[in-house]
Amino acid sequence: MSKILHLIYPFLIAIYPVLALRNFNIDYVDLPSILRSLIIVLGLTALVWLVLHAIFRDAKVSGILASLAIITVLSYGHIYLQMEKVLGEPIRHLVLASLFVGIFLFCCWILVKKPSLADGARQFLSNTAVILVLLALGQSVIHDLNSYGDAQAFTSPSQANADTNLPDIYVLVLDGHGRSDVLREEFDYDNSAFINELTDMGFYVADCSQSNYASTRYSLTSMFQMDYIELEDGKERVPALKNTVLLRTLRENGYSILTFENYASGHFDLAEDLRLSRHQISFGTRLGGAVDLSGGLNEFEKTLLNTSITRLFLDTEIIPGFNENALVRLEYYEHYLQTKYILDALPEIARLKGPKFVFVHMLVPHIPHVFTPDGEFRYPDDPSRNGYRDNAMFIDQALVPVLNEILAESDEPPVIVLMGDHGPPATKFTSPEARMKILNAYYVNSNAESELYDSVTPINSFRIVLNEYFGSDYPLLEDISYYAYQQRQLRQPPAIIENVCSRND
């Protein structure tokens, strides 16, 4: 056993930082997301060990130095960022890299001069590597087994006994999707064909709808809380989405919560039962993705690169072509693939036994504008008005068959809220008024539809839904649109964007 350990301990040292980083973000990093990273660090370790063995002709010394080299590679970015945090400004890479090289050369010298130290150093590194990897693996395995169990419980036949009168509820948020009049007047895009297809499916399209707030966070939170954001002692009262009135009510009525991973750097915490990703394999081949080693750069890999020696190469561009731009392209391509996965997976969700609340936040037509109108990948992305228009055209066309499939596959007519959380960016393309004008469409039963009106805002969406489907008695609130992104704007008080729209506009 000791001989085997002496052969593999550098590889254990190499995989530990990957496992530890995954465990730190374990709720948002599925196992397939780290496979490429594991393969790369194992291959790099083998290469470094072979080179060092060719130089020193000593298995013990080369193994120790290979371990130290891989520790340097995977810790450099962490130390760089931590020193920047402590010092208040970034340390020069020349200084930090020289320090690392100096320490490594000193270790080489001391092992050559005093080979008797090699046995003790190898034993220490071996024991430490085993302990750390076992702890990290244990945490990962427990989490993955629990996730798999949750997935199996969700799809088990016992769900068939759930209340079949409760509809599945979908909230499909198209980040930044503006209202038809904004698309027509500001972007020369007539999406009336899309609106007509929604109407033909049975959607009610609120032609004059505005958002309640100008930012995603405030818009979604106020919708889920079904109330306006208040200040208390000068501080905002913004509950996590998982603690909002809507989700508490749904959980009390036996709903499971499903969400999708997306490109957004911030994750909305719904305390979901399942979070689906193209890298998620709990559902096998039906809803989970495959182990795809050829996709774009996922969020985990981006973090690993920023905390390793690649931070040095990215900042200095020592390696031609290896720079931030190359990484951005890979990152955007992953966003492209995940969006495609969401569109493919949504109809499959309808086949799962319910009741279910499905929350989808797609960053389309929001930047980055990586879609062509026919759904091909575009890079460099187009940050202009044309890019926004092309991405709006793509998502409008792509959603029609998806929505038709959801309706066809649902045992009971679902509730679907299809909306923009806000309109297009006001500072770059349009005015604050246009920023507040949103796509807002509802698929509900006739009783709920009779309560809808042209200028309904998201804050009243689920007051209407809960009143109709759950027997609640929420009065409708006045529809107000606050042009507020941040807490400081709530204190002023924020500017109110009046709704001057009418069906005849």
C-alpha angles and dihedrals in degrees: 000000000000091000092052091048091052088055097049108031095097088056091049089052088051097052097043096077089050092051092044093051090048091050091050088058096026098139090061103034119075121201097254089056091070100042096092090049092051092049092049097048092046091050091046091050092051091049094048092047092051092050093048091046090053089053101043101026089214122111094203096048095042091049092052093046092046088054092050091047093053091046087054092048095051099039101044096089093045091054092043092053093043092052089049088053093049097042096040092233134055118274115234112266089224090061097045095041090049089052092052092047091048093052092048093049090048090054090050091051095047093049092049092047095042109028089169088077091063097079094052094043092049092049092049093049092046095051093043092049093051094049095047095046093047091052093047093045091049092056092047095047093049091050094047093047090050091048091050090048091051090051093049092047090050093053097038121119090250088077088068087075092063119116103284092197092070113091126226108250123215126190108190110187116193100194111232097359107157131210120272095256091053092049091049099044101035103031105025090238120135107200095174090119089060092046091049091051090052090050091048089054090055101264122145107223114204098217095192101038123142131187120250094228136022097234133067095235097052093039096053096039093052090048093050092043090044090220142080122272112259133199120230117189088346093306128109121249101219113155122203110264090248090062097049126116093250097055093042089054093048094049091049087056095051101261122156116218121227126183138171131232113243142177094268112117090218119064122215110229109223094153083238124195091220132016111194127210135163084248093052114105105178090107096047113220099339105070104351121084126240130255094272114182093174101062129103129285110293125209094259093053091048090054092047091052092049092052098045136066089284086079086073093049094045093051097044100031091220088156110060112240094012102109144115091282092059091051093047090056091053091046093050091049090056088052088052093051094046092051090052089049092053091053091049095046101047096079089050090057091060088063093058115097112257175132093212138169109207118194118191122180110184120183092220128144083011118098134309090068097203099145127089115213090263093049103260122141115262125197132203085041118233110241093182132098088269091057092052091048093049092051092048089051091050097050094044091054094041095051099056097073091039093055091046090053093048090053092046094048097045116102090208126028104271131219111244125185110190111186152145112240086215137340131264120311110289097201095055110030113007148008130286087254092058090046090065097049109096144178105253121173132162134201104197138135121280095263093054091043090056088062094053123094138186097263099040113143128210092257089071097040097094095033084067094041096047092046092054103037102030103031094246123153106217114157115225116255127224109272106243127171114207116194093219131136102164142027093260089060091054090058097056088057101259123251115263118224107214118221107235095164126123132176089256094061 
